[in-house]
């Protein structure tokens, strides 16, 4: 089971207070090692959803271009 969470953060910047929202997903314990291995990498995110009378499906795709930034031959 995966849960979506949301919380508000307050930060001061140049003497002004700003409030912004942080959204996160808590992964099950069995995936922690797999997620930990990816934490130092930057991914693009795609979101798609579909809902029927029986179920709600959300697909979140994390994609990283492995050749980005490499010199061309």
DOLUMPA-445397 format. One record per atom (N, C-alpha, C): residue in three letters; x, y, z; residue number from 0; atom name. Coordinates in nm, 4 decimals, decimal comma. Example, Ala and Ser with C-alpha at 12.3 -4.5 7.8 and 13.67 -1.06 7.14 Angstrom:
! DOLUMPA-445397
residuo_u_v_w_num_atomo
ALA_1,3190_-0,5690_0,7800_0_N
ALA_1,2300_-0,4500_0,7800_0_CA
ALA_1,3200_-0,3300_0,7800_0_C
SER_1,2850_-0,2250_0,7080_1_N
SER_1,3670_-0,1060_0,7140_1_CA
SER_1,2900_0,0030_0,7870_1_C
//
This chain:
! DOLUMPA-445397
residuo_u_v_w_num_atomo
UNK_0,0849_-0,1178_0,0000_0_N
UNK_0,0000_0,0000_0,0000_0_CA
UNK_0,0894_0,1241_0,0000_0_C
UNK_0,0525_0,2214_-0,0792_1_N
UNK_0,1258_0,3475_-0,0894_1_CA
UNK_0,0329_0,4600_-0,0462_1_C
UNK_0,0874_0,5562_0,0276_2_N
UNK_0,0073_0,6705_0,0721_2_CA
UNK_0,0663_0,8001_0,0191_2_C
UNK_-0,0210_0,8888_-0,0251_3_N
UNK_0,0196_1,0236_-0,0621_3_CA
UNK_0,0086_1,1118_0,0623_3_C
UNK_0,1049_1,2005_0,0797_4_N
UNK_0,1006_1,2931_0,1920_4_CA
UNK_0,1285_1,4338_0,1427_4_C
UNK_0,0790_1,5313_0,2159_5_N
UNK_0,0991_1,6707_0,1824_5_CA
UNK_0,1169_1,7501_0,3115_5_C
UNK_0,2109_1,8446_0,3095_6_N
UNK_0,2296_1,9317_0,4255_6_CA
UNK_0,2765_2,0672_0,3778_6_C
UNK_0,2599_2,1671_0,4619_7_N
UNK_0,2997_2,3037_0,4303_7_CA
UNK_0,4296_2,3382_0,5022_7_C
UNK_0,5196_2,4064_0,4323_8_N
UNK_0,6467_2,4508_0,4893_8_CA
UNK_0,6501_2,6035_0,4893_8_C
UNK_0,7111_2,6598_0,5907_9_N
UNK_0,7318_2,8039_0,5971_9_CA
UNK_0,8812_2,8316_0,5880_9_C
UNK_0,9198_2,9240_0,5019_10_N
UNK_1,0593_2,9634_0,4863_10_CA
UNK_1,0676_3,1144_0,4789_10_C
UNK_1,1751_3,1681_0,5331_11_N
UNK_1,2021_3,3107_0,5187_11_CA
UNK_1,3040_3,3294_0,4078_11_C
UNK_1,2788_3,4269_0,3202_12_N
UNK_1,3696_3,4574_0,2113_12_CA
UNK_1,3714_3,6078_0,1926_12_C
UNK_1,4886_3,6656_0,2069_13_N
UNK_1,5068_3,8109_0,1941_13_CA
UNK_1,4096_3,8868_0,2826_13_C
UNK_1,3958_3,8402_0,4046_14_N
UNK_1,3128_3,9085_0,5031_14_CA
UNK_1,1635_3,8861_0,4899_14_C
UNK_1,1219_3,8062_0,3943_15_N
UNK_0,9788_3,7787_0,3765_15_CA
UNK_0,9517_3,6321_0,4047_15_C
UNK_0,8376_3,6053_0,4662_16_N
UNK_0,7976_3,4672_0,4922_16_CA
UNK_0,7206_3,4128_0,3728_16_C
UNK_0,7555_3,2932_0,3320_17_N
UNK_0,6889_3,2272_0,2201_17_CA
UNK_0,6388_3,0914_0,2664_17_C
UNK_0,5237_3,0515_0,2155_18_N
UNK_0,4663_2,9224_0,2487_18_CA
UNK_0,4527_2,8413_0,1199_18_C
UNK_0,4983_2,7159_0,1235_19_N
UNK_0,4851_2,6307_0,0063_19_CA
UNK_0,4508_2,4890_0,0495_19_C
UNK_0,3939_2,4169_-0,0431_20_N
UNK_0,3436_2,2824_-0,0148_20_CA
UNK_0,4444_2,1769_-0,0588_20_C
UNK_0,4641_2,0766_0,0235_21_N
UNK_0,5493_1,9620_-0,0068_21_CA
UNK_0,4580_1,8401_-0,0204_21_C
UNK_0,4659_1,7714_-0,1337_22_N
UNK_0,3891_1,6490_-0,1548_22_CA
UNK_0,4871_1,5319_-0,1594_22_C
UNK_0,4494_1,4214_-0,0987_23_N
UNK_0,5388_1,3059_-0,0954_23_CA
UNK_0,4581_1,1762_-0,1027_23_C
UNK_0,5305_1,0697_-0,1322_24_N
UNK_0,4725_0,9357_-0,1375_24_CA
UNK_0,5531_0,8474_-0,0444_24_C
UNK_0,4870_0,7746_0,0419_25_N
UNK_0,5540_0,6789_0,1298_25_CA
UNK_0,5473_0,5415_0,0649_25_C
UNK_0,6655_0,4874_0,0343_26_N
UNK_0,6732_0,3558_-0,0281_26_CA
UNK_0,6755_0,2472_0,0784_26_C
UNK_0,6286_0,1267_0,0447_27_N
UNK_0,6335_0,0156_0,1408_27_CA
UNK_0,7791_-0,0220_0,1729_27_C
UNK_0,7989_-0,0809_0,2882_28_N
UNK_0,9327_-0,1167_0,3361_28_CA
UNK_1,0054_-0,2061_0,2364_28_C
UNK_0,9357_-0,2942_0,1702_29_N
UNK_1,0011_-0,3873_0,0770_29_CA
UNK_1,0653_-0,3154_-0,0418_29_C
UNK_1,0296_-0,1886_-0,0667_30_N
UNK_1,0888_-0,1123_-0,1771_30_CA
UNK_1,1975_-0,0145_-0,1320_30_C
UNK_1,2225_-0,0035_-0,0032_31_N
UNK_1,3172_0,0963_0,0476_31_CA
UNK_1,4559_0,0838_-0,0145_31_C
UNK_1,5093_-0,0364_-0,0284_32_N
UNK_1,6426_-0,0532_-0,0865_32_CA
UNK_1,6460_-0,0078_-0,2326_32_C
UNK_1,5411_-0,0373_-0,3064_33_N
UNK_1,5351_0,0037_-0,4466_33_CA
UNK_1,5240_0,1554_-0,4595_33_C
UNK_1,4431_0,2169_-0,3738_34_N
UNK_1,4277_0,3623_-0,3774_34_CA
UNK_1,5568_0,4307_-0,3325_34_C
UNK_1,6193_0,3792_-0,2294_35_N
UNK_1,7435_0,4380_-0,1768_35_CA
UNK_1,8517_0,4442_-0,2842_35_C
UNK_1,8587_0,3451_-0,3688_36_N
UNK_1,9601_0,3416_-0,4751_36_CA
UNK_1,9398_0,4525_-0,5783_36_C
UNK_1,8217_0,5102_-0,5846_37_N
UNK_1,7904_0,6126_-0,6853_37_CA
UNK_1,7877_0,7546_-0,6290_37_C
UNK_1,8095_0,7728_-0,5004_38_N
UNK_1,7905_0,9041_-0,4380_38_CA
UNK_1,8887_1,0110_-0,4834_38_C
UNK_2,0022_0,9741_-0,5364_39_N
UNK_2,1014_1,0732_-0,5801_39_CA
UNK_2,0830_1,1147_-0,7263_39_C
UNK_1,9826_1,0605_-0,7929_40_N
UNK_1,9606_1,0875_-0,9346_40_CA
UNK_1,8384_1,1767_-0,9537_40_C
UNK_1,8389_1,2558_-1,0613_41_N
UNK_1,7260_1,3423_-1,0952_41_CA
UNK_1,6411_1,2758_-1,2033_41_C
UNK_1,5113_1,2736_-1,1814_42_N
UNK_1,4177_1,2111_-1,2744_42_CA
UNK_1,3115_1,3111_-1,3174_42_C
UNK_1,2644_1,2986_-1,4415_43_N
UNK_1,1450_1,3690_-1,4863_43_CA
UNK_1,0252_1,2842_-1,4449_43_C
UNK_0,9120_1,3489_-1,4199_44_N
UNK_0,7942_1,2769_-1,3715_44_CA
UNK_0,6775_1,2969_-1,4677_44_C
UNK_0,6100_1,1880_-1,4990_45_N
UNK_0,4869_1,1921_-1,5782_45_CA
UNK_0,3743_1,1324_-1,4942_45_C
UNK_0,2579_1,1938_-1,4984_46_N
UNK_0,1428_1,1507_-1,4195_46_CA
UNK_0,0272_1,1225_-1,5143_46_C
UNK_-0,0377_1,0085_-1,4986_47_N
UNK_-0,1614_0,9804_-1,5719_47_CA
UNK_-0,2564_0,9080_-1,4773_47_C
UNK_-0,3850_0,9334_-1,4958_48_N
UNK_-0,4837_0,8679_-1,4096_48_CA
UNK_-0,6068_0,8286_-1,4894_48_C
UNK_-0,6719_0,7260_-1,4385_49_N
UNK_-0,7911_0,6715_-1,5010_49_CA
UNK_-0,8827_0,6229_-1,3891_49_C
UNK_-1,0105_0,6504_-1,4032_50_N
UNK_-1,1047_0,6089_-1,2988_50_CA
UNK_-1,2254_0,5410_-1,3622_50_C
UNK_-1,2635_0,4283_-1,3034_51_N
UNK_-1,3844_0,3580_-1,3450_51_CA
UNK_-1,4739_0,3455_-1,2218_51_C
UNK_-1,5874_0,2797_-1,2397_52_N
UNK_-1,6762_0,2584_-1,1249_52_CA
UNK_-1,6140_0,1638_-1,0223_52_C
UNK_-1,5252_0,0758_-1,0676_53_N
UNK_-1,4674_-0,0253_-0,9788_53_CA
UNK_-1,3341_0,0154_-0,9164_53_C
UNK_-1,2546_0,0961_-0,9888_54_N
UNK_-1,1209_0,1264_-0,9371_54_CA
UNK_-1,0676_0,2593_-0,9890_54_C
UNK_-0,9647_0,3066_-0,9217_55_N
UNK_-0,8946_0,4276_-0,9615_55_CA
UNK_-0,7484_0,3890_-0,9856_55_C
UNK_-0,6964_0,4247_-1,1014_56_N
UNK_-0,5600_0,3880_-1,1380_56_CA
UNK_-0,4784_0,5157_-1,1585_56_C
UNK_-0,3653_0,5233_-1,0903_57_N
UNK_-0,2730_0,6352_-1,1073_57_CA
UNK_-0,1386_0,5770_-1,1480_57_C
UNK_-0,0861_0,6234_-1,2591_58_N
UNK_0,0462_0,5819_-1,3055_58_CA
UNK_0,1407_0,7005_-1,2924_58_C
UNK_0,2443_0,6824_-1,2131_59_N
UNK_0,3484_0,7833_-1,1995_59_CA
UNK_0,4748_0,7230_-1,2585_59_C
UNK_0,5266_0,7864_-1,3614_60_N
UNK_0,6459_0,7361_-1,4281_60_CA
UNK_0,7624_0,8296_-1,3989_60_C
UNK_0,8704_0,7729_-1,3471_61_N
UNK_0,9939_0,8471_-1,3245_61_CA
UNK_1,0890_0,8096_-1,4376_61_C
UNK_1,1361_0,9098_-1,5121_62_N
UNK_1,2207_0,8817_-1,6279_62_CA
UNK_1,3467_0,9672_-1,6210_62_C
UNK_1,4615_0,9028_-1,6489_63_N
UNK_1,5902_0,9727_-1,6484_63_CA
UNK_1,6642_0,9386_-1,7767_63_C
UNK_1,7119_1,0418_-1,8451_64_N
UNK_1,7897_1,0238_-1,9665_64_CA
UNK_1,9335_0,9921_-1,9240_64_C
UNK_1,9779_0,8707_-1,9455_65_N
UNK_2,1111_0,8273_-1,9007_65_CA
UNK_2,2234_0,8869_-1,9838_65_C
UNK_2,1929_0,9341_-2,1040_66_N
UNK_2,2982_0,9901_-2,1888_66_CA
UNK_2,3075_1,1419_-2,1802_66_C
UNK_2,2198_1,2048_-2,1047_67_N
UNK_2,2209_1,3507_-2,0934_67_CA
UNK_2,3507_1,3979_-2,0272_67_C
UNK_2,4140_1,4920_-2,0895_68_N
UNK_2,5358_1,5485_-2,0330_68_CA
UNK_2,6620_1,4757_-2,0716_68_C
UNK_2,6509_1,3622_-2,1412_69_N
UNK_2,7690_1,2883_-2,1846_69_CA
UNK_2,8223_1,3491_-2,3145_69_C
UNK_2,9531_1,3504_-2,3319_70_N
UNK_3,0079_1,4047_-2,4572_70_CA
UNK_2,9691_1,3158_-2,5753_70_C
UNK_2,9441_1,3795_-2,6889_71_N
UNK_2,9080_1,3048_-2,8089_71_CA
UNK_3,0348_1,2602_-2,8804_71_C
UNK_3,0249_1,1494_-2,9517_72_N
UNK_3,1419_1,0967_-3,0234_72_CA
UNK_3,1512_1,1509_-3,1621_72_C
//
